[in-house]
Amino acid sequence: MIKIFKYSFSDLMRSRWSFIYLGFYLLLGFVLLFLNNDLSKGIITLMNVIVVLTPMIGTIFGVMYFYNSREFTELLLAQPVKRSVIFLGQFLGISISLTLSLIIGLGIPFLVYGLFRSGEIFNFLLLLIAGGFLTFIFVALSVCIALFNSNKIKGFGYAILMWLFFAVIYDGLVLLSMMVFADYPLDDFALLVSFLNPIDLSRIMILLKLDISALLGYTGALFQRFFGTSLGFVMSWLMLLIWTSVPVLLMVRIANKKNF
Amino acid sequence: MKARFYISLLSLILGSWAMSAVRNVCRDCDYDNLAQAVQHASSGDTIVVAAGSYISNGLEVIKPLVLLGKPGAILDGDNQNYVLRILSDSVVVSGFSIINSGKSYTKDYAAVYVHGTSGVQILDNKIDNSFFGILVEKSKGAVIKGNTVSGTAKQENQAGNGVHLWHCDHMQIGDNEVFGMRDGIYLEFVNHSDVINNYAHNNVRYGLHFMFSNHDAYVDNTFESNGAGVAVMFSKWIRMEHNHFIDNWGTASYGLLLKEIYDGEVLNNLFQQNTLGIYVDGSTRVNYIGNTLRQNGWAIKVSGGCYANAFTANNFIGNSFDISYNSKMNDNTFNGNFWSDYSGYDLDKDGNGDVPYRPVKLFSYIVNRTPETIVLLRSLFVDLINFSEKVSPAFTPDELVDHSPAMKKFQ
C-alpha cells in the first residue's frame, strides 16, 4: 500500500494541477492578509472559503484522477496485490497531496504574517484540520461515484451534483423544511440535519469558535447544552471521523466487488 | 463694632472645630465597640475604628459623624439585620470592611442603609456576603465612591443589588466594583446623577439598571459577563458615554437594553462579543454616535415602536448580524457608519461608499421567525438568498439603507 501511495503521491505532486491549487491558496492567503493585515479577520474569511472550496477541489480531483489513472489501476489489478490496498493507496495519494497543498499554501502566508506571535494559532489549526477532513471525505465520495460509473461524463456530472447538493441544495432544503414546520419543536431536528452533512458539520465547528455569541441567543435547552459546553465540539469531531471512515469503507467494498 | 463681630464669629467657628473630638474604638480604648462610641459622640465628631471585628446589629447613626475604619476594621452584621443605618445628613463612612447583613424575603437588609439624608459619603469600603450592598433611599447629594461590593448570588430572587438607589437626586457613584450580586448598580427614580468609572461584572441580572430615572449620565464604566450588561427602562435624557459592554452571553442577554427611552445619547461606547449588542425597544429620539460594535451575535436589534433614532458614525465589525428588525416599518436613520461587511467602492474618493449598504439581511428576518435556522448561519445557501434579497428587497424594510457608508473604520 505504501508503494502504491508513493507512486500516486509523487505522480500528483508533479502534476500541474497540484501546483495551481497550491498557488491559488498561496495567493488567497497573501491577498487576504495584505488587505486585512489582521490574522483573525483573515481566518474568518478563509473559513467561508475553505468550507465550500476544499470539498469542490476534492471532488473534482478525485474523479479526474481516478478516470485518468484507470489504465494504471487495471495494470495493477493484474498483479498479485489486494484490491483494497490498491484503492486505499490511491485514495491516500490524492487526499494527502491535496491536504498538503492546502496546508503549505495557507501556512506560508500566515507564518510570514506572524502566526506564532498571535493567539490565533489554535483557530488556524482548527481550520486546516477541518479542511483536511473535508478533502478526505469528498475524495472518498467521488472515488465511490467514479467506481459506480464507468462512463466518464456521467461520473463527473454526478460528482459535481454531489458537491452542489452538500454545499448548497441541502441547506436550502433544510431551511425550507424548517420554515414549513416552524410550529413544531425543531432544535433536535436542526442539530441532527447538520450532523448528516460534512460541510455543515465543519461549518458548525467553525461557528462554535466565531459566532458562539449568536448561537447562544436561541433559547432551546438542547442548543444550550450543545453549544454552551464542549459537548458540541467533541461530538462534531467524532462525527467528522465517522464521515471519513464510512465513504472509505464503502469505496473498499465497491472496489472488492466490482468487475473490471 | 464690626471687628468685634468678626472676632466673635471666628471664636465660634474655632470653638466648634475644637469641640469636634476624635474618638477611638479598639479593644482597649475608651470604647470597645462602635455602637457605644456613636451613642456618646456629638455632632461632627470623628470616630476612628482600629483593626478588629466588631458586631454591628442595625447600628443607627442619627448625628453627622465621620466613621473611619483603619485597615482591618470589620463590621459584622452577624447575618441578622442591617449592619449600618445612616439616618442623618453629612455622615461619612470610610475604609471599613462590612460583612454579613441579614437576608430576608420581606425586608431589604443592607450592609449600609441610608435613608432621608443629604451629603452622605460612603467611601472605600469593602462589602461582602450581604443581601443588599449599599441601599440609599430618599436622599440627596450622596457620594458613593471606591467601594467594592461582592456576593455569591446564584438566583435573581435570592439576592439583592450591589448599589441600590431609590428616590434620590444629585448622586455620585464612582470607582466602585460590584460582582456576584443581582444587579450591580440599580437606580430607580434617581435624577441628575452620575455613574462614573465603575466596574460591574459577573452579576446575575444586570450590570447597571435604570428605572424611571431622568437626566442621568453614566460614563467610563465597564460591564462584563453579567446576565445582561445595562438595562435602561422608562427614562429620559440619559447620557451613556465611553462605556464598555463585554461578554454578556445568554439567551436573553444583551449589552444594552433600551426600553421606553426618550431623548438619550449613546456615545463612543464599545460593545464586544455580546449575544445582543444593543436591544432597542420602544425608544425614540436617541442618538447613537461613534460606538464600536464588534463580534456580537446581533449588533443592534430593533423592536416595535422606535422612531426618529439616528445611528451615525458607528463601527460595525464582524457581527453575525448587523441590524435586525421585526417589522417592515422604519423611521430611524442610518448614516455614515462603517460596516465591515460592506463591499462597495468609492470612486469619487470622499471617504464614503458610492453604493448604499443594506444592513438588514434576509437571513436575520428568517431567524427572527424561525430561531432554529440559526444553525445555517454562514452557509453558502444563506449567502445566496441574502444576495438576492439585497438586489431586490422583498421582506426587509426597503428604505432602511445607509446611503453613505464609511470606507474606513473610525478610530
Interface residues (C-beta under 8 A of the other chain):
Chain A: K41 I44 M47 N48 V51 V52 A167 V168 I169 D171 G172 V174 L175 M178 M179 A182 L186 D187 F189 A190 L191 V193 S194 D200 R203 I204 I206 L207 L210 D211 I212 S213 A214 L215 L216 G217 Y218 T219 G220 Q224
Chain B: W249 G250 T251 A252 S253 Q273 N274 T275 L276 Q295 N296 G297 W298 G318 S320 F321 S340 I366 R369 T370 P371 E372 T373 I374 V375 L376 L377 R378 S379 L380 F381 V382 L384
